[in-house]
Amino acid sequence: MQMNDEYWFDLGPLSGIPKRGARTVKVPRREIAIFRTANDEVFALENRCPHKGGPLSEGIIHGRKVACPLHNWVIDLDSGEAGGADHGCARSFPVKVENERVFINMGVAAGP
């Protein structure tokens, strides 16, 4: 699937997102959490756990997963899928880092 360049939006410097942390971006109809792992990988998910809507941006990041702060559901940062016996998916968005700046593609959602 080819992504159109016109949909990539600059979210600011990578340094604006703490390692093993997140920040949020409000867009029409949703809030998106931008996560940064200890290895400087960056992921974007709708800031809403598929279980009870908990704020994923406030969860604990371990590896490439985040634990929801409400009921400890573990969500894969790459796919948005809940792990273990839990079922559900947070919508994910394509992100990239270029020249130490973070970009998100709002034209194509990677998940449901």
Backbone as XML, in Angstrom:
<?xml version="1.0"?>
<chain id="A" units="angstrom">
  <residue number="1" name="MET">
    <atom name="N" x="0.839" y="-1.168" z="0.000"/>
    <atom name="CA" x="0.000" y="0.000" z="0.000"/>
    <atom name="C" x="0.892" y="1.242" z="0.000"/>
  </residue>
  <residue number="2" name="GLN">
    <atom name="N" x="0.722" y="2.094" z="-0.958"/>
    <atom name="CA" x="1.539" y="3.294" z="-1.062"/>
    <atom name="C" x="0.889" y="4.425" z="-0.280"/>
  </residue>
  <residue number="3" name="MET">
    <atom name="N" x="1.707" y="5.177" z="0.443"/>
    <atom name="CA" x="1.195" y="6.295" z="1.219"/>
    <atom name="C" x="1.445" y="7.589" z="0.471"/>
  </residue>
  <residue number="4" name="ASN">
    <atom name="N" x="0.475" y="8.445" z="0.495"/>
    <atom name="CA" x="0.560" y="9.729" z="-0.166"/>
    <atom name="C" x="1.317" y="10.702" z="0.734"/>
  </residue>
  <residue number="5" name="ASP">
    <atom name="N" x="2.339" y="11.377" z="0.195"/>
    <atom name="CA" x="3.154" y="12.305" z="0.982"/>
    <atom name="C" x="2.347" y="13.443" z="1.592"/>
  </residue>
  <residue number="6" name="GLU">
    <atom name="N" x="1.241" y="13.829" z="0.974"/>
    <atom name="CA" x="0.499" y="14.981" z="1.475"/>
    <atom name="C" x="-0.145" y="14.726" z="2.836"/>
  </residue>
  <residue number="7" name="TYR">
    <atom name="N" x="-0.217" y="13.483" z="3.282"/>
    <atom name="CA" x="-0.856" y="13.180" z="4.555"/>
    <atom name="C" x="0.126" y="13.068" z="5.723"/>
  </residue>
  <residue number="8" name="TRP">
    <atom name="N" x="1.425" y="13.226" z="5.484"/>
    <atom name="CA" x="2.406" y="13.162" z="6.564"/>
    <atom name="C" x="2.455" y="14.512" z="7.276"/>
  </residue>
  <residue number="9" name="PHE">
    <atom name="N" x="2.223" y="14.490" z="8.587"/>
    <atom name="CA" x="2.221" y="15.714" z="9.383"/>
    <atom name="C" x="3.355" y="15.679" z="10.390"/>
  </residue>
  <residue number="10" name="ASP">
    <atom name="N" x="4.062" y="16.792" z="10.514"/>
    <atom name="CA" x="5.192" y="16.944" z="11.423"/>
    <atom name="C" x="4.666" y="17.144" z="12.843"/>
  </residue>
  <residue number="11" name="LEU">
    <atom name="N" x="5.029" y="16.229" z="13.747"/>
    <atom name="CA" x="4.588" y="16.323" z="15.142"/>
    <atom name="C" x="5.638" y="16.945" z="16.052"/>
  </residue>
  <residue number="12" name="GLY">
    <atom name="N" x="6.798" y="17.259" z="15.490"/>
    <atom name="CA" x="7.835" y="17.885" z="16.292"/>
    <atom name="C" x="9.026" y="16.975" z="16.499"/>
  </residue>
  <residue number="13" name="PRO">
    <atom name="N" x="9.955" y="17.416" z="17.338"/>
    <atom name="CA" x="11.200" y="16.668" z="17.520"/>
    <atom name="C" x="11.001" y="15.371" z="18.311"/>
  </residue>
  <residue number="14" name="LEU">
    <atom name="N" x="11.806" y="14.362" z="17.971"/>
    <atom name="CA" x="11.790" y="13.098" z="18.706"/>
    <atom name="C" x="12.072" y="13.348" z="20.185"/>
  </residue>
  <residue number="15" name="SER">
    <atom name="N" x="12.934" y="14.300" z="20.475"/>
    <atom name="CA" x="13.287" y="14.611" z="21.865"/>
    <atom name="C" x="12.087" y="15.113" z="22.677"/>
  </residue>
  <residue number="16" name="GLY">
    <atom name="N" x="10.995" y="15.496" z="22.013"/>
    <atom name="CA" x="9.789" y="15.944" z="22.704"/>
    <atom name="C" x="8.971" y="14.802" z="23.291"/>
  </residue>
  <residue number="17" name="ILE">
    <atom name="N" x="9.360" y="13.572" z="22.973"/>
    <atom name="CA" x="8.681" y="12.392" z="23.516"/>
    <atom name="C" x="9.694" y="11.683" z="24.410"/>
  </residue>
  <residue number="18" name="PRO">
    <atom name="N" x="9.393" y="11.525" z="25.690"/>
    <atom name="CA" x="10.368" y="10.867" z="26.569"/>
    <atom name="C" x="10.569" y="9.397" z="26.212"/>
  </residue>
  <residue number="19" name="LYS">
    <atom name="N" x="11.800" y="8.893" z="26.399"/>
    <atom name="CA" x="12.047" y="7.460" z="26.202"/>
    <atom name="C" x="11.145" y="6.692" z="27.156"/>
  </residue>
  <residue number="20" name="ARG">
    <atom name="N" x="10.569" y="5.582" z="26.638"/>
    <atom name="CA" x="9.616" y="4.764" z="27.394"/>
    <atom name="C" x="8.453" y="5.614" z="27.892"/>
  </residue>
  <residue number="21" name="GLY">
    <atom name="N" x="8.037" y="6.565" z="27.049"/>
    <atom name="CA" x="6.932" y="7.446" z="27.395"/>
    <atom name="C" x="6.084" y="7.769" z="26.184"/>
  </residue>
  <residue number="22" name="ALA">
    <atom name="N" x="5.167" y="8.707" z="26.365"/>
    <atom name="CA" x="4.251" y="9.075" z="25.287"/>
    <atom name="C" x="3.832" y="10.533" z="25.423"/>
  </residue>
  <residue number="23" name="ARG">
    <atom name="N" x="3.319" y="11.044" z="24.335"/>
    <atom name="CA" x="2.632" y="12.332" z="24.362"/>
    <atom name="C" x="1.408" y="12.182" z="23.477"/>
  </residue>
  <residue number="24" name="THR">
    <atom name="N" x="0.467" y="13.078" z="23.628"/>
    <atom name="CA" x="-0.773" y="12.951" z="22.858"/>
    <atom name="C" x="-0.943" y="14.108" z="21.893"/>
  </residue>
  <residue number="25" name="VAL">
    <atom name="N" x="-1.684" y="13.815" z="20.832"/>
    <atom name="CA" x="-2.007" y="14.803" z="19.804"/>
    <atom name="C" x="-3.514" y="14.711" z="19.579"/>
  </residue>
  <residue number="26" name="LYS">
    <atom name="N" x="-4.193" y="15.845" z="19.652"/>
    <atom name="CA" x="-5.636" y="15.850" z="19.397"/>
    <atom name="C" x="-5.878" y="16.175" z="17.930"/>
  </residue>
  <residue number="27" name="VAL">
    <atom name="N" x="-6.700" y="15.353" z="17.307"/>
    <atom name="CA" x="-7.120" y="15.563" z="15.925"/>
    <atom name="C" x="-8.643" y="15.473" z="15.928"/>
  </residue>
  <residue number="28" name="PRO">
    <atom name="N" x="-9.307" y="15.895" z="14.858"/>
    <atom name="CA" x="-10.769" y="15.805" z="14.865"/>
    <atom name="C" x="-11.252" y="14.382" z="15.185"/>
  </residue>
  <residue number="29" name="ARG">
    <atom name="N" x="-12.141" y="14.281" z="16.122"/>
    <atom name="CA" x="-12.820" y="13.036" z="16.511"/>
    <atom name="C" x="-11.973" y="12.042" z="17.290"/>
  </residue>
  <residue number="30" name="ARG">
    <atom name="N" x="-10.717" y="12.345" z="17.598"/>
    <atom name="CA" x="-9.934" y="11.375" z="18.381"/>
    <atom name="C" x="-8.683" y="12.039" z="18.958"/>
  </residue>
  <residue number="31" name="GLU">
    <atom name="N" x="-8.075" y="11.317" z="19.882"/>
    <atom name="CA" x="-6.784" y="11.707" z="20.442"/>
    <atom name="C" x="-5.828" y="10.563" z="20.136"/>
  </residue>
  <residue number="32" name="ILE">
    <atom name="N" x="-4.642" y="10.900" z="19.681"/>
    <atom name="CA" x="-3.651" y="9.895" z="19.305"/>
    <atom name="C" x="-2.479" y="9.965" z="20.279"/>
  </residue>
  <residue number="33" name="ALA">
    <atom name="N" x="-2.042" y="8.795" z="20.730"/>
    <atom name="CA" x="-0.870" y="8.699" z="21.606"/>
    <atom name="C" x="0.337" y="8.333" z="20.750"/>
  </residue>
  <residue number="34" name="ILE">
    <atom name="N" x="1.400" y="9.107" z="20.896"/>
    <atom name="CA" x="2.651" y="8.844" z="20.196"/>
    <atom name="C" x="3.618" y="8.284" z="21.237"/>
  </residue>
  <residue number="35" name="PHE">
    <atom name="N" x="4.054" y="7.046" z="21.038"/>
    <atom name="CA" x="4.902" y="6.339" z="21.992"/>
    <atom name="C" x="6.340" y="6.270" z="21.488"/>
  </residue>
  <residue number="36" name="ARG">
    <atom name="N" x="7.284" y="6.336" z="22.436"/>
    <atom name="CA" x="8.708" y="6.160" z="22.123"/>
    <atom name="C" x="9.262" y="5.078" z="23.035"/>
  </residue>
  <residue number="37" name="THR">
    <atom name="N" x="9.854" y="4.063" z="22.440"/>
    <atom name="CA" x="10.414" y="2.967" z="23.234"/>
    <atom name="C" x="11.819" y="3.329" z="23.724"/>
  </residue>
  <residue number="38" name="ALA">
    <atom name="N" x="12.376" y="2.454" z="24.547"/>
    <atom name="CA" x="13.745" y="2.645" z="25.041"/>
    <atom name="C" x="14.744" y="2.627" z="23.892"/>
  </residue>
  <residue number="39" name="ASN">
    <atom name="N" x="14.383" y="1.956" z="22.776"/>
    <atom name="CA" x="15.262" y="1.863" z="21.600"/>
    <atom name="C" x="14.949" y="2.926" z="20.552"/>
  </residue>
  <residue number="40" name="ASP">
    <atom name="N" x="14.214" y="3.954" z="20.934"/>
    <atom name="CA" x="13.848" y="5.076" z="20.057"/>
    <atom name="C" x="12.942" y="4.682" z="18.896"/>
  </residue>
  <residue number="41" name="GLU">
    <atom name="N" x="12.208" y="3.575" z="19.028"/>
    <atom name="CA" x="11.179" y="3.268" z="18.037"/>
    <atom name="C" x="9.964" y="4.119" z="18.387"/>
  </residue>
  <residue number="42" name="VAL">
    <atom name="N" x="9.227" y="4.545" z="17.365"/>
    <atom name="CA" x="8.072" y="5.413" z="17.585"/>
    <atom name="C" x="6.835" y="4.750" z="16.988"/>
  </residue>
  <residue number="43" name="PHE">
    <atom name="N" x="5.733" y="4.799" z="17.756"/>
    <atom name="CA" x="4.468" y="4.196" z="17.339"/>
    <atom name="C" x="3.334" y="5.166" z="17.645"/>
  </residue>
  <residue number="44" name="ALA">
    <atom name="N" x="2.233" y="5.025" z="16.920"/>
    <atom name="CA" x="1.064" y="5.869" z="17.159"/>
    <atom name="C" x="-0.189" y="4.996" z="17.226"/>
  </residue>
  <residue number="45" name="LEU">
    <atom name="N" x="-0.937" y="5.156" z="18.314"/>
    <atom name="CA" x="-2.200" y="4.448" z="18.502"/>
    <atom name="C" x="-3.255" y="5.451" z="18.960"/>
  </residue>
  <residue number="46" name="GLU">
    <atom name="N" x="-4.500" y="5.148" z="18.639"/>
    <atom name="CA" x="-5.568" y="5.953" z="19.222"/>
    <atom name="C" x="-5.431" y="5.815" z="20.733"/>
  </residue>
  <residue number="47" name="ASN">
    <atom name="N" x="-5.547" y="6.924" z="21.452"/>
    <atom name="CA" x="-5.306" y="6.943" z="22.895"/>
    <atom name="C" x="-6.526" y="6.398" z="23.649"/>
  </residue>
  <residue number="48" name="ARG">
    <atom name="N" x="-6.895" y="5.169" z="23.295"/>
    <atom name="CA" x="-8.106" y="4.584" z="23.860"/>
    <atom name="C" x="-7.959" y="3.063" z="23.871"/>
  </residue>
  <residue number="49" name="CYS">
    <atom name="N" x="-7.882" y="2.486" z="25.059"/>
    <atom name="CA" x="-7.788" y="1.038" z="25.174"/>
    <atom name="C" x="-9.063" y="0.395" z="24.627"/>
  </residue>
  <residue number="50" name="PRO">
    <atom name="N" x="-8.941" y="-0.704" z="23.867"/>
    <atom name="CA" x="-10.131" y="-1.349" z="23.320"/>
    <atom name="C" x="-11.021" y="-2.002" z="24.386"/>
  </residue>
  <residue number="51" name="HIS">
    <atom name="N" x="-10.541" y="-2.101" z="25.618"/>
    <atom name="CA" x="-11.308" y="-2.726" z="26.692"/>
    <atom name="C" x="-12.352" y="-1.764" z="27.257"/>
  </residue>
  <residue number="52" name="LYS">
    <atom name="N" x="-11.905" y="-0.735" z="27.958"/>
    <atom name="CA" x="-12.822" y="0.220" z="28.585"/>
    <atom name="C" x="-12.477" y="1.673" z="28.257"/>
  </residue>
  <residue number="53" name="GLY">
    <atom name="N" x="-11.661" y="1.873" z="27.219"/>
    <atom name="CA" x="-11.346" y="3.233" z="26.786"/>
    <atom name="C" x="-10.298" y="3.946" z="27.609"/>
  </residue>
  <residue number="54" name="GLY">
    <atom name="N" x="-9.509" y="3.226" z="28.372"/>
    <atom name="CA" x="-8.469" y="3.841" z="29.198"/>
    <atom name="C" x="-7.435" y="4.577" z="28.362"/>
  </residue>
  <residue number="55" name="PRO">
    <atom name="N" x="-6.791" y="5.612" z="28.933"/>
    <atom name="CA" x="-5.790" y="6.403" z="28.215"/>
    <atom name="C" x="-4.466" y="5.651" z="28.084"/>
  </residue>
  <residue number="56" name="LEU">
    <atom name="N" x="-4.218" y="5.061" z="26.939"/>
    <atom name="CA" x="-3.001" y="4.267" z="26.741"/>
    <atom name="C" x="-1.732" y="5.092" z="26.955"/>
  </residue>
  <residue number="57" name="SER">
    <atom name="N" x="-1.801" y="6.402" z="26.677"/>
    <atom name="CA" x="-0.617" y="7.265" z="26.830"/>
    <atom name="C" x="-0.132" y="7.320" z="28.276"/>
  </residue>
  <residue number="58" name="GLU">
    <atom name="N" x="-0.985" y="6.958" z="29.225"/>
    <atom name="CA" x="-0.611" y="6.984" z="30.639"/>
    <atom name="C" x="-0.146" y="5.611" z="31.134"/>
  </residue>
  <residue number="59" name="GLY">
    <atom name="N" x="-0.074" y="4.641" z="30.221"/>
    <atom name="CA" x="0.342" y="3.295" z="30.585"/>
    <atom name="C" x="1.849" y="3.146" z="30.660"/>
  </residue>
  <residue number="60" name="ILE">
    <atom name="N" x="2.273" y="1.994" z="31.138"/>
    <atom name="CA" x="3.692" y="1.687" z="31.262"/>
    <atom name="C" x="4.154" y="0.967" z="30.001"/>
  </residue>
  <residue number="61" name="ILE">
    <atom name="N" x="5.220" y="1.487" z="29.391"/>
    <atom name="CA" x="5.776" y="0.899" z="28.171"/>
    <atom name="C" x="6.867" y="-0.086" z="28.563"/>
  </residue>
  <residue number="62" name="HIS">
    <atom name="N" x="6.761" y="-1.287" z="28.013"/>
    <atom name="CA" x="7.808" y="-2.298" z="28.221"/>
    <atom name="C" x="8.039" y="-2.969" z="26.881"/>
  </residue>
  <residue number="63" name="GLY">
    <atom name="N" x="9.259" y="-2.812" z="26.377"/>
    <atom name="CA" x="9.565" y="-3.327" z="25.041"/>
    <atom name="C" x="8.734" y="-2.586" z="23.999"/>
  </residue>
  <residue number="64" name="ARG">
    <atom name="N" x="7.984" y="-3.361" z="23.201"/>
    <atom name="CA" x="7.134" y="-2.778" z="22.158"/>
    <atom name="C" x="5.662" y="-2.932" z="22.525"/>
  </residue>
  <residue number="65" name="LYS">
    <atom name="N" x="5.373" y="-2.830" z="23.819"/>
    <atom name="CA" x="4.011" y="-2.976" z="24.320"/>
    <atom name="C" x="3.739" y="-1.906" z="25.368"/>
  </residue>
  <residue number="66" name="VAL">
    <atom name="N" x="2.442" y="-1.622" z="25.582"/>
    <atom name="CA" x="2.035" y="-0.696" z="26.633"/>
    <atom name="C" x="0.935" y="-1.371" z="27.445"/>
  </residue>
  <residue number="67" name="ALA">
    <atom name="N" x="0.995" y="-1.209" z="28.762"/>
    <atom name="CA" x="-0.040" y="-1.746" z="29.649"/>
    <atom name="C" x="-1.020" y="-0.627" z="29.970"/>
  </residue>
  <residue number="68" name="CYS">
    <atom name="N" x="-2.295" y="-0.859" z="29.704"/>
    <atom name="CA" x="-3.313" y="0.148" z="29.990"/>
    <atom name="C" x="-3.342" y="0.428" z="31.498"/>
  </residue>
  <residue number="69" name="PRO">
    <atom name="N" x="-3.409" y="1.710" z="31.888"/>
    <atom name="CA" x="-3.387" y="2.042" z="33.312"/>
    <atom name="C" x="-4.670" y="1.652" z="34.058"/>
  </residue>
  <residue number="70" name="LEU">
    <atom name="N" x="-5.761" y="1.372" z="33.354"/>
    <atom name="CA" x="-7.012" y="1.042" z="34.047"/>
    <atom name="C" x="-7.092" y="-0.423" z="34.478"/>
  </residue>
  <residue number="71" name="HIS">
    <atom name="N" x="-6.903" y="-1.349" z="33.555"/>
    <atom name="CA" x="-7.089" y="-2.764" z="33.865"/>
    <atom name="C" x="-5.919" y="-3.630" z="33.408"/>
  </residue>
  <residue number="72" name="ASN">
    <atom name="N" x="-4.793" y="-2.994" z="33.089"/>
    <atom name="CA" x="-3.548" y="-3.683" z="32.759"/>
    <atom name="C" x="-3.613" y="-4.534" z="31.493"/>
  </residue>
  <residue number="73" name="TRP">
    <atom name="N" x="-4.530" y="-4.225" z="30.571"/>
    <atom name="CA" x="-4.494" y="-4.905" z="29.272"/>
    <atom name="C" x="-3.176" y="-4.542" z="28.606"/>
  </residue>
  <residue number="74" name="VAL">
    <atom name="N" x="-2.525" y="-5.497" z="27.965"/>
    <atom name="CA" x="-1.251" y="-5.255" z="27.290"/>
    <atom name="C" x="-1.530" y="-5.122" z="25.796"/>
  </residue>
  <residue number="75" name="ILE">
    <atom name="N" x="-1.153" y="-3.962" z="25.237"/>
    <atom name="CA" x="-1.429" y="-3.632" z="23.840"/>
    <atom name="C" x="-0.111" y="-3.568" z="23.066"/>
  </residue>
  <residue number="76" name="ASP">
    <atom name="N" x="-0.053" y="-4.250" z="21.938"/>
    <atom name="CA" x="1.116" y="-4.222" z="21.067"/>
    <atom name="C" x="1.189" y="-2.855" z="20.389"/>
  </residue>
  <residue number="77" name="LEU">
    <atom name="N" x="2.315" y="-2.169" z="20.517"/>
    <atom name="CA" x="2.444" y="-0.822" z="19.945"/>
    <atom name="C" x="2.451" y="-0.820" z="18.425"/>
  </residue>
  <residue number="78" name="ASP">
    <atom name="N" x="2.926" y="-1.890" z="17.821"/>
    <atom name="CA" x="3.004" y="-1.947" z="16.364"/>
    <atom name="C" x="1.634" y="-2.179" z="15.731"/>
  </residue>
  <residue number="79" name="SER">
    <atom name="N" x="0.883" y="-3.136" z="16.246"/>
    <atom name="CA" x="-0.401" y="-3.505" z="15.629"/>
    <atom name="C" x="-1.617" y="-2.945" z="16.336"/>
  </residue>
  <residue number="80" name="GLY">
    <atom name="N" x="-1.484" y="-2.585" z="17.617"/>
    <atom name="CA" x="-2.629" y="-2.135" z="18.397"/>
    <atom name="C" x="-3.420" y="-3.281" z="19.004"/>
  </residue>
  <residue number="81" name="GLU">
    <atom name="N" x="-3.006" y="-4.534" z="18.722"/>
    <atom name="CA" x="-3.731" y="-5.713" z="19.201"/>
    <atom name="C" x="-3.488" y="-5.957" z="20.693"/>
  </residue>
  <residue number="82" name="ALA">
    <atom name="N" x="-4.557" y="-6.355" z="21.388"/>
    <atom name="CA" x="-4.442" y="-6.763" z="22.786"/>
    <atom name="C" x="-3.760" y="-8.127" z="22.833"/>
  </residue>
  <residue number="83" name="GLY">
    <atom name="N" x="-2.964" y="-8.357" z="23.865"/>
    <atom name="CA" x="-2.237" y="-9.607" z="23.978"/>
    <atom name="C" x="-2.884" y="-10.586" z="24.938"/>
  </residue>
  <residue number="84" name="GLY">
    <atom name="N" x="-2.338" y="-11.775" z="24.976"/>
    <atom name="CA" x="-2.814" y="-12.807" z="25.885"/>
    <atom name="C" x="-4.228" y="-13.239" z="25.561"/>
  </residue>
  <residue number="85" name="ALA">
    <atom name="N" x="-5.022" y="-13.437" z="26.616"/>
    <atom name="CA" x="-6.404" y="-13.888" z="26.449"/>
    <atom name="C" x="-7.342" y="-12.743" z="26.083"/>
  </residue>
  <residue number="86" name="ASP">
    <atom name="N" x="-6.850" y="-11.504" z="26.135"/>
    <atom name="CA" x="-7.688" y="-10.339" z="25.838"/>
    <atom name="C" x="-7.857" y="-10.169" z="24.331"/>
  </residue>
  <residue number="87" name="HIS">
    <atom name="N" x="-9.013" y="-9.669" z="23.928"/>
    <atom name="CA" x="-9.291" y="-9.469" z="22.506"/>
    <atom name="C" x="-9.753" y="-8.042" z="22.267"/>
  </residue>
  <residue number="88" name="GLY">
    <atom name="N" x="-9.180" y="-7.417" z="21.256"/>
    <atom name="CA" x="-9.526" y="-6.053" z="20.892"/>
    <atom name="C" x="-8.335" y="-5.419" z="20.212"/>
  </residue>
  <residue number="89" name="CYS">
    <atom name="N" x="-8.567" y="-4.268" z="19.619"/>
    <atom name="CA" x="-7.502" y="-3.601" z="18.889"/>
    <atom name="C" x="-7.688" y="-2.093" z="18.964"/>
  </residue>
  <residue number="90" name="ALA">
    <atom name="N" x="-6.607" y="-1.395" z="19.284"/>
    <atom name="CA" x="-6.587" y="0.066" z="19.235"/>
    <atom name="C" x="-6.155" y="0.460" z="17.824"/>
  </residue>
  <residue number="91" name="ARG">
    <atom name="N" x="-6.772" y="1.455" z="17.257"/>
    <atom name="CA" x="-6.422" y="1.884" z="15.908"/>
    <atom name="C" x="-4.990" y="2.401" z="15.876"/>
  </residue>
  <residue number="92" name="SER">
    <atom name="N" x="-4.218" y="1.935" z="14.914"/>
    <atom name="CA" x="-2.825" y="2.372" z="14.792"/>
    <atom name="C" x="-2.654" y="3.256" z="13.560"/>
  </residue>
  <residue number="93" name="PHE">
    <atom name="N" x="-1.635" y="4.095" z="13.596"/>
    <atom name="CA" x="-1.353" y="5.032" z="12.512"/>
    <atom name="C" x="0.115" y="4.928" z="12.128"/>
  </residue>
  <residue number="94" name="PRO">
    <atom name="N" x="0.436" y="5.028" z="10.832"/>
    <atom name="CA" x="1.840" y="4.983" z="10.401"/>
    <atom name="C" x="2.615" y="6.204" z="10.917"/>
  </residue>
  <residue number="95" name="VAL">
    <atom name="N" x="3.817" y="5.951" z="11.409"/>
    <atom name="CA" x="4.705" y="7.034" z="11.847"/>
    <atom name="C" x="6.090" y="6.792" z="11.271"/>
  </residue>
  <residue number="96" name="LYS">
    <atom name="N" x="6.853" y="7.862" z="11.168"/>
    <atom name="CA" x="8.248" y="7.760" z="10.740"/>
    <atom name="C" x="9.033" y="8.857" z="11.426"/>
  </residue>
  <residue number="97" name="VAL">
    <atom name="N" x="10.345" y="8.644" z="11.528"/>
    <atom name="CA" x="11.253" y="9.644" z="12.086"/>
    <atom name="C" x="12.246" y="9.993" z="10.996"/>
  </residue>
  <residue number="98" name="GLU">
    <atom name="N" x="12.323" y="11.268" z="10.657"/>
    <atom name="CA" x="13.286" y="11.768" z="9.672"/>
    <atom name="C" x="13.965" y="13.000" z="10.234"/>
  </residue>
  <residue number="99" name="ASN">
    <atom name="N" x="15.279" y="13.020" z="10.209"/>
    <atom name="CA" x="16.054" y="14.157" z="10.722"/>
    <atom name="C" x="15.644" y="14.518" z="12.148"/>
  </residue>
  <residue number="100" name="GLU">
    <atom name="N" x="15.447" y="13.463" z="12.969"/>
    <atom name="CA" x="15.098" y="13.628" z="14.386"/>
    <atom name="C" x="13.727" y="14.289" z="14.600"/>
  </residue>
  <residue number="101" name="ARG">
    <atom name="N" x="12.864" y="14.262" z="13.576"/>
    <atom name="CA" x="11.502" y="14.781" z="13.704"/>
    <atom name="C" x="10.522" y="13.635" z="13.471"/>
  </residue>
  <residue number="102" name="VAL">
    <atom name="N" x="9.411" y="13.676" z="14.174"/>
    <atom name="CA" x="8.402" y="12.625" z="14.105"/>
    <atom name="C" x="7.266" y="13.066" z="13.190"/>
  </residue>
  <residue number="103" name="PHE">
    <atom name="N" x="6.878" y="12.165" z="12.272"/>
    <atom name="CA" x="5.778" y="12.436" z="11.344"/>
    <atom name="C" x="4.731" y="11.338" z="11.479"/>
  </residue>
  <residue number="104" name="ILE">
    <atom name="N" x="3.471" y="11.712" z="11.341"/>
    <atom name="CA" x="2.370" y="10.745" z="11.357"/>
    <atom name="C" x="1.597" y="10.868" z="10.055"/>
  </residue>
  <residue number="105" name="ASN">
    <atom name="N" x="1.124" y="9.733" z="9.552"/>
    <atom name="CA" x="0.332" y="9.729" z="8.326"/>
    <atom name="C" x="-1.126" y="9.556" z="8.705"/>
  </residue>
  <residue number="106" name="MET">
    <atom name="N" x="-1.909" y="10.600" z="8.486"/>
    <atom name="CA" x="-3.335" y="10.565" z="8.836"/>
    <atom name="C" x="-4.201" y="10.134" z="7.657"/>
  </residue>
  <residue number="107" name="GLY">
    <atom name="N" x="-3.590" y="9.871" z="6.508"/>
    <atom name="CA" x="-4.360" y="9.492" z="5.333"/>
    <atom name="C" x="-4.717" y="8.024" z="5.295"/>
  </residue>
  <residue number="108" name="VAL">
    <atom name="N" x="-3.885" y="7.200" z="5.949"/>
    <atom name="CA" x="-4.094" y="5.752" z="5.931"/>
    <atom name="C" x="-3.945" y="5.252" z="7.361"/>
  </residue>
  <residue number="109" name="ALA">
    <atom name="N" x="-4.929" y="4.546" z="7.848"/>
    <atom name="CA" x="-4.813" y="3.932" z="9.181"/>
    <atom name="C" x="-4.310" y="2.512" z="8.989"/>
  </residue>
  <residue number="110" name="ALA">
    <atom name="N" x="-3.369" y="2.119" z="9.812"/>
    <atom name="CA" x="-2.802" y="0.776" z="9.718"/>
    <atom name="C" x="-3.710" y="-0.273" z="10.350"/>
  </residue>
  <residue number="111" name="GLY">
    <atom name="N" x="-4.600" y="0.144" z="11.215"/>
    <atom name="CA" x="-5.463" y="-0.806" z="11.914"/>
    <atom name="C" x="-6.925" y="-0.527" z="11.632"/>
  </residue>
  <residue number="112" name="PRO">
    <atom name="N" x="-7.825" y="-1.200" z="12.385"/>
    <atom name="CA" x="-9.257" y="-1.042" z="12.153"/>
    <atom name="C" x="-9.767" y="0.335" z="12.501"/>
  </residue>
</chain>
